[in-house]
Amino acid sequence: MSEILFERLRDYYTKVAQVLKGEADAASVFPNSTDIGTSRENIYLEFIKNHVPSKCNAFLGGYVFDSFGKESKQLDIIVTSDTVIKFDLFNKEGNGKSFAPVEGTIGVVSIKSKLDKAQLFDSLSNLASIPPTQSLEGRVSITKKIEEYDNFPFKIIYASDGLSPETINLHLENFYNENKNIPENRMPDIIHVSGKYAFIKIRKEMKMLNHENHAEEDTGNSNYFLTDKDADISALMHTIIGLQDYAMASQYIINNYSWIAKNVLMAK
């Protein structure tokens, strides 16, 4: 019976991937599909909303900022914990622009129709612009050890189509060779090209295996594994697992946003 269940879940993720790529009706997978529109951003947002923990907030279009006033470039989707202060009054329909403090943001997504060199570089640049998180000293339970907080938020690039994985890998290497100041924690955690492949960043103590229990392909890039077998299933599941991991960890972090009021009142 267990094998039948996991076969059904496998089929489920396959259908989700088809919806994201625009090859199936969203009504076959997502509730309230008539309200989500037809854009890739709306469809992907619906995927996020229906798979991350219910306490998370997910919204379209916005910027991530820190207590020093440093602001990211525009991001297509932002996912935050349930305790983060919100700025959504002018973004009720998801067509405006919103803001989120990096302390409490658990995920961001950059969405492209086709991942070529220019679109990849744009996504990498946008993700690299996310301000760094601050030390957890005094802000987390002493009984809880939170790994890789400097990597928050979980960073995703999703594209409906794209160049070959070999070409994308070469562009990845060239971009970071030309921008050596970008730390590893501001590199994408997943680059998912629908129906083709996914680059998945190697997380601490992570061992990547495919359904045949063989190690995934070594790209020659020390930061990533490449999977092109069941790429959609693997990428979608790693996306949700990554966001869930960060959402769970965020419950143990105390974030005080009084600095926002202080800086706003001091602004001229």
C-alpha positions in Angstrom: 0.0 0.0 0.0 2.8 2.4 0.8 4.2 2.1 -2.7 0.8 3.0 -4.1 0.7 6.2 -1.9 4.2 7.4 -3.1 3.3 6.6 -6.7 0.3 8.9 -6.2 2.4 11.6 -4.7 4.9 11.2 -7.6 2.0 11.7 -10.0 0.8 14.7 -8.1 4.2 16.5 -8.4 4.3 15.6 -12.1 0.9 17.3 -12.5 2.0 20.3 -10.5 5.0 20.7 -12.8 2.7 20.5 -15.9 0.6 23.3 -14.4 3.6 25.5 -13.7 4.8 25.0 -17.3 1.4 25.9 -18.6 0.7 22.5 -20.0 -2.3 21.7 -17.8 -5.3 23.4 -16.2 -4.6 24.8 -12.7 -8.0 23.5 -11.7 -6.6 20.0 -11.8 -4.3 20.7 -8.9 -4.9 24.0 -7.1 -8.1 25.2 -5.3 -9.6 28.5 -6.3 -7.8 28.3 -9.7 -10.2 30.8 -11.3 -8.9 33.5 -9.1 -5.1 33.0 -9.6 -4.8 34.4 -13.1 -2.7 32.9 -15.8 0.7 34.5 -15.3 3.7 32.3 -14.3 4.1 34.4 -11.2 0.5 33.8 -10.1 0.7 30.1 -10.8 4.0 29.7 -8.9 2.7 31.8 -6.0 -0.3 29.5 -5.8 2.1 26.5 -5.7 4.0 28.1 -2.9 0.9 29.0 -0.9 -0.6 25.5 -1.2 2.6 23.7 -0.1 4.4 25.7 2.6 3.3 25.7 6.2 0.0 27.6 6.7 1.5 30.2 9.0 3.7 31.5 6.2 2.9 34.5 4.1 3.6 34.6 0.4 3.1 37.5 -2.0 4.0 38.8 -5.4 6.5 41.5 -6.2 8.6 43.4 -3.6 11.8 44.2 -1.9 13.7 42.8 1.1 15.5 45.3 3.4 17.5 45.4 6.6 17.8 47.6 9.6 20.5 49.8 7.9 18.2 50.7 5.1 19.9 48.4 2.5 17.3 47.2 0.0 17.3 44.4 -2.5 16.5 44.6 -6.1 13.0 43.6 -7.1 12.0 40.0 -6.4 9.0 38.2 -8.0 7.8 36.3 -4.9 8.6 36.7 -1.2 7.7 34.2 1.5 7.8 35.3 5.2 7.1 33.8 8.6 3.8 34.6 10.3 5.4 37.1 12.7 6.9 39.5 10.2 5.5 43.0 10.0 3.6 43.5 6.7 3.4 46.4 4.2 0.6 45.1 1.9 -1.9 47.9 1.9 -1.1 48.9 -1.7 -0.5 45.3 -2.8 -3.9 43.7 -2.1 -4.2 42.3 -5.7 -0.6 41.4 -5.9 0.0 44.0 -8.6 1.8 46.6 -6.5 5.0 46.5 -4.7 5.5 45.3 -1.1 8.4 45.2 1.4 9.7 42.7 3.9 12.5 42.8 6.4 15.2 40.2 5.7 15.0 39.1 9.3 11.9 36.9 9.0 11.9 36.4 5.3 12.2 32.6 4.6 12.2 32.5 0.8 12.3 34.4 -2.4 11.7 33.4 -6.0 12.9 34.9 -9.3 10.8 33.7 -12.2 11.7 33.8 -15.9 10.0 32.6 -19.1 13.3 31.4 -20.6 16.6 31.2 -18.8 19.3 32.5 -21.1 22.5 34.3 -20.1 20.8 37.7 -19.7 17.9 36.3 -17.7 20.2 34.2 -15.5 22.5 37.1 -14.8 19.5 39.3 -13.9 18.2 36.6 -11.4 21.6 36.1 -9.9 22.1 39.8 -9.5 18.7 40.2 -7.9 19.3 37.4 -5.4 22.8 38.7 -4.6 21.4 42.1 -3.7 19.5 40.6 -0.7 20.9 42.2 2.5 22.7 39.8 4.9 21.0 38.6 8.0 22.3 39.6 11.4 23.8 37.6 14.2 21.3 35.4 16.1 23.1 36.1 19.4 20.4 36.8 22.0 17.6 36.2 19.5 17.2 32.4 19.6 16.5 29.8 22.3 19.8 28.4 23.7 18.2 24.9 23.3 17.9 25.3 19.6 20.8 25.3 17.1 19.9 26.9 13.8 22.1 25.9 10.9 22.9 28.2 7.9 21.0 31.3 9.1 23.4 33.4 7.1 21.9 31.6 4.0 18.3 32.9 4.8 16.2 33.4 2.8 15.9 30.2 0.6 16.5 31.4 -2.9 14.8 29.9 -6.0 15.1 30.6 -9.7 12.3 29.1 -11.8 12.0 29.2 -15.6 9.5 27.5 -18.0 12.3 26.9 -20.5 16.0 27.5 -20.7 19.4 26.9 -22.4 21.1 23.5 -21.9 22.4 22.7 -18.4 26.0 22.7 -19.7 25.6 26.3 -21.0 23.8 27.5 -17.8 26.6 25.9 -15.7 29.2 27.8 -17.7 27.3 31.0 -17.3 27.0 30.4 -13.6 30.8 30.0 -13.3 31.5 33.0 -15.4 29.1 35.2 -13.4 30.6 34.3 -10.1 34.2 34.6 -11.4 33.3 38.1 -12.5 31.6 38.9 -9.2 33.8 37.3 -6.6 32.5 39.6 -3.9 29.1 37.7 -3.8 29.2 35.3 -0.9 28.0 31.7 -1.3 25.0 32.5 1.0 23.6 34.9 -1.7 23.7 32.3 -4.5 20.5 30.5 -5.5 19.6 27.3 -3.6 17.7 25.9 -6.6 17.7 26.8 -10.3 14.8 24.9 -11.8 14.2 24.8 -15.6 10.8 23.1 -16.0 10.8 19.7 -17.7 14.6 19.8 -18.2 16.9 20.0 -15.2 17.6 21.5 -11.9 20.8 22.8 -10.2 20.5 22.2 -6.4 22.9 23.8 -4.1 24.7 21.4 -1.8 23.4 22.1 1.7 25.3 21.1 4.9 25.4 17.3 5.3 23.3 16.9 2.2 23.5 13.8 0.1 21.8 14.0 -3.3 20.3 10.8 -4.6 18.1 10.1 -7.5 15.4 7.4 -7.7 17.9 4.8 -8.7 20.0 5.6 -5.6 22.9 6.9 -7.6 24.6 10.2 -6.8 23.5 13.1 -9.0 25.8 14.4 -11.7 28.8 16.4 -10.5 28.7 19.7 -12.5 32.3 20.6 -11.7 30.9 23.5 -9.7 31.6 22.8 -6.0 28.3 24.5 -5.0 25.8 22.5 -7.0 24.6 19.1 -8.1 22.7 18.8 -11.4 19.7 16.6 -11.8 18.0 15.9 -15.1 16.2 12.7 -14.1 12.8 13.5 -12.6 14.1 17.0 -12.5 10.7 18.6 -11.8 9.8 16.2 -9.0 13.2 16.6 -7.4 13.3 20.4 -7.7 9.7 21.0 -6.5 10.2 18.7 -3.5 13.6 20.3 -2.6 11.9 23.7 -2.9 9.2 22.9 -0.4 11.5 21.0 1.9 13.9 24.0 1.9 11.1 26.5 2.7 9.7 24.3 5.3 13.1 23.9 7.0 13.5 27.6 7.2 9.9 28.2 8.3 10.4 25.7 11.2 13.7 27.3 12.2 12.1 30.8 12.1 9.8 29.8 14.9 12.7 29.8 17.3 14.0 33.3 16.3 12.9 36.4 18.1 12.6 39.4 15.7 11.8 42.8 17.1 10.9 45.4 14.4 11.0 48.5 16.6 13.9 49.7 14.5 11.6 50.2 11.6 9.5 52.7 13.6 12.7 54.5 14.9 14.2 54.8 11.4 10.9 56.0 9.9 10.4 58.7 12.5 14.0 59.9 12.0 13.6 60.0 8.2 13.3 63.4 6.6 
